[in-house]
């Protein structure tokens, strides 16, 4: 046994590190324009899975989530969206303005498009209200086909963009 350990200790160590990293982090490719200008089509982002496992998701976080929509091969499509509301929040959209608990949101990250549709909702327990930054081209919680997002459907928080290199860094 000692000889096996000596011969393969670096390989075993690398496999153990790989397993740990797969459970706490990951990489995802942004597909589509729903998060423009914050994230654009084909950006590569780092995923933080620990924030989800510790239930540490906050207003303004960008998240990767599983949707009910399927890819051509039958797997769940992933969406990348921004958390607007968490459990118990009141979300109101009136004349293009988004209100969180009756306070207008300052959303410097959106591209200036009108936030269509007037609505008022209370976010249920263990659910999230998410929207894309490109409000005119985002399938998100405003649409009944997406609705509130369950905590179990959130895979990760996106703290960092890895590619393109000229936009490498923290994602706000």
Legacy VTK file of the C-alpha trace (Angstrom):
# vtk DataFile Version 3.0
C-alpha trace
ASCII
DATASET POLYDATA
POINTS 172 float
0.000 0.000 0.000
2.856 2.330 0.865
4.419 1.735 -2.561
1.122 2.493 -4.328
0.806 5.740 -2.357
4.379 6.741 -3.209
3.917 5.916 -6.896
0.546 7.627 -7.303
0.344 10.256 -4.540
0.382 13.185 -6.985
-2.293 11.632 -9.180
-4.468 10.797 -6.158
-3.975 14.315 -4.808
-4.914 15.842 -8.196
-8.070 13.716 -8.385
-9.063 14.723 -4.835
-8.526 18.414 -5.638
-10.541 17.995 -8.851
-13.468 16.437 -6.989
-13.425 19.220 -4.410
-13.255 21.933 -7.077
-16.138 20.393 -9.050
-18.320 20.722 -5.951
-17.447 24.325 -5.123
-16.854 25.943 -8.491
-17.451 25.536 -12.199
-17.364 27.309 -15.531
-20.304 28.282 -17.721
-20.697 29.898 -21.119
-23.288 32.656 -21.465
-25.565 32.010 -24.433
-27.848 34.743 -25.699
-28.279 38.451 -25.112
-30.559 38.555 -22.061
-27.766 39.787 -19.771
-26.387 42.503 -22.099
-24.513 44.706 -21.376
-23.243 43.022 -18.182
-22.567 39.667 -19.828
-22.665 39.082 -23.553
-23.094 36.051 -25.781
-20.191 33.575 -25.389
-18.710 35.184 -22.266
-17.163 32.518 -20.047
-17.888 32.919 -16.342
-16.726 31.342 -13.105
-19.488 29.768 -11.015
-19.516 29.814 -7.195
-21.540 26.810 -5.991
-20.777 27.382 -2.293
-23.052 30.445 -2.111
-25.984 28.283 -3.194
-25.140 25.419 -0.837
-24.911 27.843 2.087
-28.076 29.679 0.954
-26.118 32.914 0.580
-27.800 34.455 -2.454
-28.392 38.201 -2.311
-30.173 40.942 -4.232
-28.172 41.824 -7.326
-26.316 38.514 -7.550
-26.040 37.029 -11.018
-26.995 33.360 -10.952
-26.913 30.331 -13.229
-30.179 28.425 -13.033
-31.807 25.375 -14.540
-34.983 26.040 -16.476
-37.907 23.860 -17.480
-36.899 24.361 -21.110
-34.917 21.579 -22.761
-31.963 21.555 -25.122
-31.976 19.486 -28.317
-30.419 16.596 -26.399
-32.996 16.774 -23.603
-31.028 18.433 -20.817
-32.314 21.489 -18.955
-31.377 24.806 -20.514
-29.394 27.028 -18.205
-30.304 30.668 -17.788
-28.069 33.414 -16.431
-30.111 36.109 -14.655
-29.867 38.733 -11.921
-31.602 38.232 -8.568
-34.090 41.063 -8.089
-36.163 39.641 -5.235
-35.718 37.057 -2.484
-38.220 35.352 -0.169
-40.770 37.806 1.224
-39.858 40.706 -1.070
-42.517 42.754 -2.803
-41.601 43.383 -6.451
-43.562 46.045 -8.309
-43.066 47.092 -11.912
-44.874 50.276 -12.939
-44.285 52.231 -16.142
-40.890 50.661 -16.705
-39.607 51.194 -13.165
-38.808 48.318 -10.813
-39.560 48.712 -7.113
-38.196 46.475 -4.374
-40.306 46.668 -1.211
-41.785 49.996 -2.394
-38.358 51.549 -3.094
-37.385 52.272 -6.695
-34.327 50.271 -7.705
-31.277 52.063 -9.029
-30.262 49.717 -11.826
-27.135 51.095 -13.453
-26.455 47.680 -14.977
-29.424 47.610 -17.372
-28.953 48.746 -20.934
-31.667 51.383 -20.797
-34.398 49.256 -22.316
-37.879 49.633 -20.955
-38.909 47.064 -18.335
-42.179 46.029 -19.953
-45.336 44.967 -18.170
-46.819 46.289 -14.970
-47.012 43.806 -12.113
-46.874 43.384 -8.371
-45.839 40.143 -6.681
-44.652 38.871 -3.316
-41.779 36.400 -3.608
-42.735 33.119 -1.846
-40.495 31.311 0.657
-37.431 29.626 -0.848
-38.052 31.346 -4.183
-36.355 34.115 -6.140
-37.511 36.699 -8.670
-34.911 37.052 -11.439
-34.588 39.267 -14.505
-32.087 39.697 -17.293
-30.244 43.006 -17.579
-31.445 43.323 -21.178
-35.066 43.785 -20.138
-36.394 43.953 -23.678
-34.877 40.572 -24.610
-35.058 38.398 -21.507
-37.232 35.446 -20.611
-37.337 35.738 -16.838
-39.582 35.810 -13.752
-41.899 38.337 -15.391
-43.056 35.571 -17.718
-45.365 32.864 -16.351
-43.315 30.180 -18.129
-40.401 31.016 -15.808
-42.061 32.589 -12.779
-40.428 32.391 -9.393
-37.215 30.374 -9.286
-36.849 27.689 -6.645
-33.616 27.577 -4.661
-33.072 24.008 -5.925
-32.966 25.313 -9.517
-30.120 27.733 -8.828
-26.801 26.087 -9.611
-24.360 28.869 -8.806
-23.650 32.546 -8.305
-21.493 34.221 -10.974
-18.820 36.370 -9.321
-16.244 36.539 -12.102
-15.863 36.681 -15.891
-12.954 34.658 -17.272
-13.317 35.448 -20.980
-13.031 37.568 -23.079
-9.761 38.604 -21.535
-10.348 42.313 -22.162
-13.367 42.049 -19.796
-11.690 39.675 -17.333
-12.671 40.364 -13.737
-15.428 40.735 -11.171
-19.005 40.791 -12.456
-21.293 43.430 -10.924
LINES 1 173
172 0 1 2 3 4 5 6 7 8 9 10 11 12 13 14 15 16 17 18 19 20 21 22 23 24 25 26 27 28 29 30 31 32 33 34 35 36 37 38 39 40 41 42 43 44 45 46 47 48 49 50 51 52 53 54 55 56 57 58 59 60 61 62 63 64 65 66 67 68 69 70 71 72 73 74 75 76 77 78 79 80 81 82 83 84 85 86 87 88 89 90 91 92 93 94 95 96 97 98 99 100 101 102 103 104 105 106 107 108 109 110 111 112 113 114 115 116 117 118 119 120 121 122 123 124 125 126 127 128 129 130 131 132 133 134 135 136 137 138 139 140 141 142 143 144 145 146 147 148 149 150 151 152 153 154 155 156 157 158 159 160 161 162 163 164 165 166 167 168 169 170 171
